[in-house]
C-alpha cells in the first residue's frame, strides 16, 4: 500500500508539469448522470447525482487517492466550507477510484462526516467526465465541477494543487447566484 501511495505522489508531482489546465467538460455542457456507492460519516449508501441536483447545485470534485497528503487536505478544506456551500444551496460530493471500504474511513476522517465521497472503482464516472489522470489512468485527476440543477456544467477547475478548489467553486456558485438573481 505504501508503494502504491508513493507511486501516486510521484505521478502527481510529474503531472504538475504535464497536465492540461482545462477540465474535460465545457461550460454549458450537460453533466453525465451517475449513481455510485458512497460513504457519509462512515455509513454506506447509494449516491445519485440526479437526486442531489433536484435539491440544488452540486459541486462534484474528483481526487486521485484517499489519505494522500493533497487529497486529505482538499477533503478537509471542503469539509470546513460545508456551511458556505449549504448557504448557497449547494451540496458537495467527492469521487475517486478508492474502494468503498477506504471511502468509509476517509468520509469519517478527512471529510469529517460533512459530505459524501463516492467509490468509482470501475472508473465509469471518471471516464464519463474524462477525469482520469493522463499518466496514471487508474486514478482520477484533481478536477472540480459546479453543476446546476438543470444538469448543466456551470464551472470547471482543474489543478493538481488542492488549495484553490474550494475557493474557486464557491466563487462560481456566488457568481451563478448573482446571475440567477438578476434574471
Protein Blocks (a to p, Z undefined) as FASTA:
>chain_A
ZZmmmmmmmmmmmmmmmpcfbdfbdghiacddddddddeehiacdddfklmmmnoccddd
ddfbghiaklmmmmmmmmmmmmmmmmnopacddddfbdfklmmmmmmmmnnomaccdddf
kommmmmnopacfklmmbccdddddddfkopafbdcddfblklmmmmmmmmmmmmmmmmm
mZZ
